[in-house]
């Protein structure tokens, strides 16, 4: 059972994040690097929006 826990928790070390795209999609590599940040911009936009309406 402990081995199962180690295998399922192995994704937490972050090595899978740095996977290489296939050569056919290498031109999209800069876009793919930025894509995980985009939801954070929407989260920050909500605070900017509420600040503009004085947090009603």
C-alpha positions in Angstrom: 0.0 0.0 0.0 2.8 2.4 0.7 4.2 1.8 -2.8 0.9 2.8 -4.3 1.1 6.0 -2.3 4.6 6.7 -3.5 3.6 6.1 -7.1 0.5 8.3 -7.0 2.4 11.0 -5.1 5.3 11.0 -7.5 3.6 13.6 -9.7 4.1 16.1 -6.9 7.9 16.4 -7.5 7.3 18.5 -10.6 9.3 16.6 -13.1 6.3 16.0 -15.4 5.9 19.7 -15.8 9.0 20.0 -17.9 7.9 17.6 -20.7 9.1 18.3 -24.2 6.6 18.9 -27.0 6.9 16.9 -30.2 8.9 18.6 -32.9 5.8 19.3 -35.0 4.5 21.6 -32.1 7.9 23.1 -31.2 6.8 26.5 -32.5 4.1 26.6 -29.8 6.5 26.1 -27.0 6.6 29.8 -25.8 2.8 29.9 -25.7 2.5 26.6 -23.8 5.0 28.0 -21.2 2.7 31.0 -20.5 -0.7 29.2 -20.6 -0.7 28.0 -16.9 -0.4 31.7 -15.8 -3.5 32.9 -17.7 -6.1 31.8 -15.0 -4.2 33.8 -12.4 -4.8 36.9 -14.6 -8.6 36.3 -14.4 -8.3 36.0 -10.6 -6.4 39.3 -10.3 -8.8 40.9 -12.7 -11.6 40.2 -10.3 -9.8 42.2 -7.6 -9.1 45.1 -10.0 -12.7 45.1 -11.0 -13.9 45.1 -7.4 -11.4 47.9 -6.5 -12.8 50.0 -9.4 -16.3 49.7 -8.0 -15.1 50.2 -4.4 -15.8 46.6 -3.3 -19.6 46.8 -3.4 
